[in-house]
């Protein structure tokens, strides 16, 4: 989804994140995205998703997590116990990773 498509229930979560990281803006900019990590999600059916230049926000009260990417939009997933989420540094990985 694009920034303007973000559901209302997530707008406050994103604002809280921006405040927490010390952003001086109310919307995400390029400097708000990490440039050296990868977010990996493994689902209970063994499906996987991977996002570079991304961060996650967990919202247990919504039973959702959101992945915010610099280049590939925003993604919201239902969270559950069997979901495995990893954020790893890829600065040491090769480009053919």
Helices and strands as residue ranges (DSSP letters): G 3-5, H 8-20, G 30-32, E 37-42, E 48-52, E 54-59, G 60-62, E 64-69, E 74-78, E 84-89
